[in-house]
Amino acid sequence: PEGGGRPRFSPSKPATLVVALLLAASAVVVVGAVREWDPPLLFEVGGAGLAAVLLARSIGDRRSAGLLKRGKDTDFARRDTWRYSPLCLAVAMATMAVALSR
């Protein structure tokens, strides 16, 4: 997100690595739910939690990210409206469907 013509934040390399590891762990949760790994509760709760996080991201913080953001005139805001937030919403719905199908 941008503010005043410059990025609101710039994540560090360690923060980016943490996000990458969390995304990998999320993929394991979804694969585990689909493949019906044990214990099933771990993958049901993990999938529901992942879906909740992605749904929250798609809704946003009502300032600079998500479908309910106020600022919509930057490049990031346009991409967020048409790409990032809808993608998060679609993945949240698919993840919840997988979590509930067990």
Secondary structure by P-SEA (a helix, b strand, c coil): ccccccccccccaaaaaaaaaaaaaaaaaaaaaaacccaaaaaaaaaaaaaaaaaaaaacccccccccccccccaaaaaaaccaaaaaaaaaaaaaaaaacc
